[in-house]
Amino acid sequence: MSEMPLLDRSLIEELRAIPHASGNLALFLVSMYVQQFEGLWARLEVAVAEGDTDAVADGAHRLRSGSLQCGMSRAGEVLASIEYPARDGHRMPSAERLAQVQDVLRRSISAATDAAR
C-alpha cells in the first residue's frame, strides 16, 4: 500500500488563488493552524497520559480537521489512525505512534507553509 502524499497540492493551489488580507487563503489557514497547533498537541498528549479516550478522540479530530483544511493530507490520515481507535475501540496510541504522528505533523506544517506562499 502506498503512502498518502504529504500535501494535497491541488487544494493548496485552489486556496492560494483566493485573495485574503494575509495574501491568500492558504497562507491564512496554515498560519491559523500553526498558531493553534502547540496548544492542541499539548492537550492531546495530556489526554493520552491520563488515558482519556474521549479527549484523545476529540483532540485528534480537531487537529485532523484543521490539517485537511490546510491541504495536509497525510497528517489527516495519521491523525485518523489515533482518532478512530480512541473513539470506536477506546484504544490509546502508543508513545511511539504519537511520536510518529507528531513527526508527520511537523513535516506537513513546514511543507504546507512553504506551499502556501
C-alpha positions as CSV (number, residue, x, y, z in Angstrom):
1,M,0.0,0.0,0.0
2,S,1.4,3.4,-1.0
3,E,1.8,6.2,1.5
4,M,-0.6,9.2,1.1
5,P,1.1,12.3,-0.3
6,L,2.2,14.8,2.4
7,L,0.1,17.5,0.8
8,D,-2.9,17.9,-1.4
9,R,-1.2,20.4,-3.7
10,S,-4.3,20.9,-5.8
11,L,-6.3,22.1,-2.7
12,I,-3.4,24.4,-1.7
13,E,-3.3,25.9,-5.2
14,E,-7.1,26.5,-5.1
15,L,-6.7,28.2,-1.7
16,R,-3.8,30.3,-2.9
17,A,-5.9,31.6,-5.7
18,I,-8.4,33.1,-3.2
19,P,-7.4,36.6,-2.1
20,H,-7.3,37.2,1.7
21,A,-6.0,40.1,3.8
22,S,-2.9,38.0,4.7
23,G,-2.1,37.4,1.0
24,N,-4.1,34.3,0.2
25,L,-6.5,32.0,1.9
26,A,-4.0,29.1,2.0
27,L,-1.4,31.2,3.9
28,F,-4.1,32.4,6.3
29,L,-5.4,28.9,7.1
30,V,-1.9,27.5,7.6
31,S,-1.0,30.4,9.8
32,M,-4.1,29.9,12.0
33,Y,-3.3,26.2,12.2
34,V,0.3,26.9,13.3
35,Q,-1.0,29.3,16.0
36,Q,-3.2,26.6,17.5
37,F,-1.1,23.6,16.9
38,E,1.1,23.6,20.1
39,G,-1.8,24.0,22.4
40,L,-3.9,21.3,20.7
41,W,-1.0,19.0,20.6
42,A,-0.2,19.5,24.3
43,R,-3.8,18.8,25.2
44,L,-3.7,15.6,23.1
45,E,-0.5,14.5,24.9
46,V,-2.1,15.1,28.3
47,A,-5.2,13.2,27.3
48,V,-3.1,10.2,26.3
49,A,-1.1,10.4,29.5
50,E,-4.4,10.5,31.5
51,G,-5.9,7.7,29.5
52,D,-8.9,9.9,28.5
53,T,-10.0,8.3,25.2
54,D,-12.8,10.8,24.6
55,A,-10.3,13.7,24.9
56,V,-7.8,11.8,22.7
57,A,-10.5,11.3,20.0
58,D,-11.6,14.9,20.3
59,G,-8.1,16.3,20.1
60,A,-7.1,14.2,17.2
61,H,-10.3,15.2,15.4
62,R,-9.6,18.9,15.9
63,L,-6.1,18.5,14.6
64,R,-7.2,16.3,11.7
65,S,-9.9,18.7,10.6
66,G,-7.5,21.7,10.6
67,S,-4.9,19.6,8.8
68,L,-7.3,18.7,6.0
69,Q,-8.5,22.2,5.6
70,C,-4.9,23.3,5.0
71,G,-4.2,20.5,2.5
72,M,-2.1,18.4,4.8
73,S,-3.5,15.0,3.6
74,R,-1.0,12.7,5.3
75,A,-1.4,14.5,8.6
76,G,-5.2,13.9,8.3
77,E,-4.6,10.2,7.6
78,V,-2.3,9.7,10.6
79,L,-4.5,11.6,12.9
80,A,-7.4,9.5,11.9
81,S,-5.3,6.5,13.0
82,I,-5.4,7.9,16.5
83,E,-8.9,9.4,16.5
84,Y,-10.9,6.4,15.3
85,P,-9.4,3.7,17.6
86,A,-9.9,6.0,20.6
87,R,-13.5,6.8,19.6
88,D,-14.6,3.3,18.5
89,G,-12.5,0.9,20.5
90,H,-11.3,3.1,23.3
91,R,-7.7,2.3,22.4
92,M,-4.9,4.7,23.2
93,P,-2.0,5.4,20.8
94,S,1.4,4.2,22.0
95,A,4.1,6.7,22.8
96,E,5.9,5.5,19.6
97,R,2.8,6.1,17.5
98,L,2.3,9.6,19.0
99,A,5.9,10.5,18.1
100,Q,5.4,9.3,14.5
101,V,2.3,11.3,14.2
102,Q,4.0,14.4,15.6
103,D,6.8,14.0,13.1
104,V,4.3,13.8,10.2
105,L,2.5,16.9,11.5
106,R,5.7,19.0,11.8
107,R,6.9,18.0,8.3
108,S,3.4,18.7,7.0
109,I,3.2,22.1,8.6
110,S,6.6,23.1,7.2
111,A,5.7,21.9,3.7
112,A,2.2,23.5,3.8
113,T,3.7,26.8,4.9
114,D,6.1,26.7,2.0
115,A,3.5,25.7,-0.5
116,A,1.0,28.4,0.7
117,R,3.5,31.2,0.0
